[in-house]
């Protein structure tokens, strides 16, 4: 390998030298690491977020005020 060869290219060459089972294990390990870094979240995790903003606000009164503002 020459000095001009990138790390990516060097790694790819090494990966291609692995047997198919080792390549599969490597893909699985990389996928697991990426999944940890890009963990998906459920919308349900947002439940209750910002509830202190609405504490003491009557929902019906709020909606009525908003609707009245539309008609002005």
N, CA, C and O of each residue as an XYZ file, in Angstrom:
288
protein
N       0.833     -1.197      0.000
C       0.000      0.000      0.000
C       0.868      1.247      0.000
O       1.854      1.339      0.730
N       0.491      2.177     -0.811
C       1.261      3.410     -0.904
C       0.807      4.393      0.159
O      -0.253      4.229      0.764
N       1.625      5.422      0.381
C       1.265      6.434      1.359
C       0.064      7.243      0.889
O      -0.634      7.836      1.711
N      -0.189      7.279     -0.401
C      -1.308      8.034     -0.943
C      -2.641      7.322     -0.762
O      -3.697      7.917     -0.975
N      -2.601      6.069     -0.375
C      -3.830      5.309     -0.181
C      -4.513      5.788      1.095
O      -3.884      5.867      2.150
N      -5.794      6.105      0.995
C      -6.538      6.610      2.149
C      -6.801      5.496      3.158
O      -6.722      4.310      2.839
N      -7.113      5.909      4.375
C      -7.472      4.940      5.414
C      -8.644      4.080      4.971
O      -8.668      2.871      5.200
N      -9.622      4.728      4.328
C     -10.788      4.001      3.839
C     -10.375      2.893      2.879
O     -10.805      1.747      3.013
N      -9.552      3.241      1.930
C      -9.111      2.259      0.939
C      -8.315      1.135      1.591
O      -8.452     -0.029      1.215
N      -7.481      1.487      2.569
C      -6.709      0.476      3.283
C      -7.640     -0.471      4.031
O      -7.470     -1.689      3.989
N      -8.620      0.103      4.712
C      -9.574     -0.727      5.442
C     -10.373     -1.618      4.502
O     -10.596     -2.794      4.788
N     -10.796     -1.055      3.391
C     -11.564     -1.837      2.432
C     -10.757     -3.021      1.916
O     -11.283     -4.128      1.796
N      -9.505     -2.797      1.618
C      -8.642     -3.900      1.174
C      -8.554     -4.988      2.239
O      -8.621     -6.179      1.935
N      -8.403     -4.561      3.499
C      -8.312     -5.529      4.593
C      -9.627     -6.290      4.765
O      -9.628     -7.496      5.013
N     -10.732     -5.580      4.632
C     -12.048     -6.216      4.783
C     -12.260     -7.261      3.695
O     -12.783     -8.345      3.953
N     -11.854     -6.929      2.494
C     -12.030     -7.870      1.386
C     -11.172     -9.124      1.557
O     -11.452    -10.151      0.938
N     -10.146     -9.053      2.381
C      -9.307    -10.218      2.660
C      -9.944    -11.140      3.698
O      -9.535    -12.292      3.837
N     -10.946    -10.636      4.430
C     -11.633    -11.453      5.434
C     -12.513    -12.481      4.747
O     -12.957    -12.275      3.618
N     -12.765    -13.595      5.435
C     -13.702    -14.558      4.865
C     -15.126    -14.030      5.059
O     -15.343    -13.152      5.895
N     -16.091    -14.542      4.311
C     -17.456    -14.013      4.354
C     -18.066    -13.969      5.763
O     -18.794    -13.031      6.087
N     -17.780    -14.961      6.592
C     -18.315    -14.965      7.955
C     -17.754    -13.796      8.762
O     -18.487    -13.131      9.493
N     -16.449    -13.550      8.625
C     -15.844    -12.419      9.328
C     -16.380    -11.095      8.800
O     -16.585    -10.158      9.572
N     -16.605    -11.009      7.505
C     -17.185     -9.799      6.930
C     -18.588     -9.549      7.493
O     -18.938     -8.414      7.816
N     -19.375    -10.600      7.607
C     -20.726    -10.474      8.169
C     -20.674    -10.012      9.615
O     -21.458     -9.157     10.026
N     -19.753    -10.572     10.387
C     -19.609    -10.161     11.792
C     -19.214     -8.686     11.876
O     -19.699     -7.952     12.737
N     -18.337     -8.268     10.982
C     -17.903     -6.873     10.960
C     -19.064     -5.940     10.617
O     -19.242     -4.901     11.254
N     -19.844     -6.314      9.616
C     -21.006     -5.504      9.233
C     -21.964     -5.389     10.413
O     -22.480     -4.307     10.693
N     -22.200     -6.484     11.095
C     -23.098     -6.475     12.254
C     -22.557     -5.567     13.361
O     -23.315     -4.806     13.963
N     -21.276     -5.641     13.626
C     -20.669     -4.808     14.669
C     -20.758     -3.331     14.309
O     -21.067     -2.500     15.163
N     -20.491     -3.002     13.057
C     -20.571     -1.604     12.615
C     -22.014     -1.118     12.687
O     -22.269      0.007     13.117
N     -22.951     -1.951     12.271
C     -24.370     -1.587     12.326
C     -24.806     -1.325     13.755
O     -25.529     -0.362     14.015
N     -24.377     -2.168     14.684
C     -24.711     -1.976     16.103
C     -24.175     -0.641     16.608
O     -24.879      0.090     17.304
N     -22.946     -0.325     16.263
C     -22.343      0.941     16.695
C     -23.104      2.130     16.118
O     -23.357      3.107     16.823
N     -23.470      2.051     14.841
C     -24.217      3.143     14.210
C     -25.606      3.286     14.827
O     -26.087      4.402     15.023
N     -26.250      2.162     15.133
C     -27.565      2.212     15.772
C     -27.487      2.897     17.129
O     -28.401      3.628     17.510
N     -26.410      2.665     17.856
C     -26.239      3.306     19.167
C     -26.059      4.805     19.009
O     -26.550      5.578     19.832
N     -25.362      5.223     17.965
C     -25.110      6.648     17.740
C     -26.334      7.375     17.207
O     -26.493      8.574     17.437
N     -27.194      6.666     16.503
C     -28.372      7.279     15.903
C     -29.641      6.660     16.477
O     -30.576      6.337     15.745
N     -29.657      6.503     17.787
C     -30.782      5.845     18.446
C     -32.093      6.526     18.086
O     -32.196      7.753     18.109
N     -33.065      5.740     17.761
C     -34.396      6.246     17.447
C     -35.163      6.459     18.749
O     -34.986      5.725     19.721
N     -36.007      7.464     18.745
C     -36.817      7.765     19.909
C     -38.287      7.678     19.544
O     -38.679      7.899     18.398
N     -39.067      7.361     20.517
C     -40.510      7.296     20.332
C     -41.109      8.666     20.609
O     -40.628      9.398     21.473
N     -42.151      9.005     19.881
C     -42.863     10.259     20.111
C     -43.435     10.274     21.529
O     -43.658     11.338     22.107
N     -43.663      9.108     22.069
C     -44.225      9.018     23.421
C     -43.265      9.541     24.482
O     -43.687      9.876     25.589
N     -41.978      9.615     24.153
C     -41.004     10.161     25.101
C     -41.233     11.650     25.361
O     -40.750     12.193     26.355
N     -41.966     12.302     24.472
C     -42.240     13.729     24.623
C     -43.441     14.002     25.525
O     -43.732     15.155     25.845
N     -44.132     12.951     25.929
C     -45.322     13.118     26.766
C     -44.979     13.904     28.029
O     -44.039     13.570     28.751
N     -45.755     14.949     28.279
C     -45.581     15.760     29.476
C     -44.553     16.866     29.334
O     -44.411     17.694     30.234
N     -43.837     16.896     28.228
C     -42.818     17.916     28.024
C     -43.485     19.287     27.905
O     -44.383     19.471     27.082
N     -43.062     20.222     28.698
C     -43.613     21.572     28.664
C     -44.918     21.737     29.408
O     -45.580     22.767     29.277
N     -45.303     20.734     30.191
C     -46.593     20.817     30.872
C     -46.653     21.992     31.849
O     -47.734     22.502     32.142
N     -45.493     22.422     32.355
C     -45.487     23.552     33.287
C     -45.942     24.843     32.607
O     -46.436     25.751     33.276
N     -45.779     24.933     31.290
C     -46.214     26.108     30.542
C     -47.737     26.243     30.582
O     -48.272     27.351     30.592
N     -48.421     25.109     30.605
C     -49.880     25.108     30.552
C     -50.527     24.944     31.920
O     -51.752     24.884     32.023
N     -49.722     24.871     32.965
C     -50.276     24.699     34.320
C     -51.208     25.870     34.636
O     -50.839     27.031     34.466
N     -52.394     25.559     35.089
C     -53.357     26.581     35.484
C     -54.108     27.215     34.333
O     -54.872     28.155     34.551
N     -53.919     26.735     33.121
C     -54.626     27.287     31.967
C     -55.819     26.397     31.658
O     -55.683     25.187     31.475
N     -56.993     27.020     31.604
C     -58.200     26.273     31.254
C     -58.236     26.117     29.738
O     -58.239     27.110     29.011
N     -58.263     24.899     29.266
C     -58.185     24.618     27.835
C     -59.347     25.240     27.069
O     -59.142     25.815     26.000
N     -60.565     25.134     27.603
C     -61.731     25.678     26.895
C     -61.640     27.196     26.782
O     -61.955     27.756     25.732
N     -61.215     27.866     27.847
C     -61.068     29.320     27.805
C     -59.978     29.725     26.806
O     -60.142     30.689     26.059
N     -58.899     29.004     26.799
C     -57.803     29.302     25.879
C     -58.268     29.203     24.421
O     -58.009     30.090     23.609
N     -58.958     28.108     24.114
C     -59.441     27.908     22.743
C     -60.441     29.000     22.371
O     -60.412     29.516     21.254
N     -61.312     29.347     23.292
C     -62.298     30.402     23.024
C     -61.593     31.729     22.722
O     -61.986     32.435     21.793
N     -60.560     32.074     23.492
C     -59.811     33.321     23.250
C     -59.140     33.280     21.878
O     -59.168     34.266     21.141
N     -58.543     32.151     21.539
C     -57.869     32.021     20.245
C     -58.862     32.190     19.100
O     -58.595     32.910     18.137
N     -60.016     31.518     19.213
C     -61.026     31.616     18.158
C     -61.542     33.049     18.024
O     -61.765     33.535     16.915
N     -61.726     33.708     19.140
C     -62.184     35.102     19.109
C     -61.152     35.977     18.410
O     -61.521     36.905     17.690
N     -59.882     35.701     18.608
C     -58.828     36.490     17.980
C     -58.823     36.322     16.455
O     -58.443     37.238     15.726
N     -59.243     35.154     15.986
C     -59.288     34.900     14.539
C     -60.336     35.784     13.864
O     -60.181     36.188     12.712
N     -61.404     36.074     14.607
C     -62.534     36.795     14.029
C     -62.312     38.308     14.034
O     -63.103     39.039     13.438
N     -61.274     38.789     14.679
C     -61.029     40.227     14.761
C     -60.500     40.789     13.486
O     -60.244     41.990     13.399
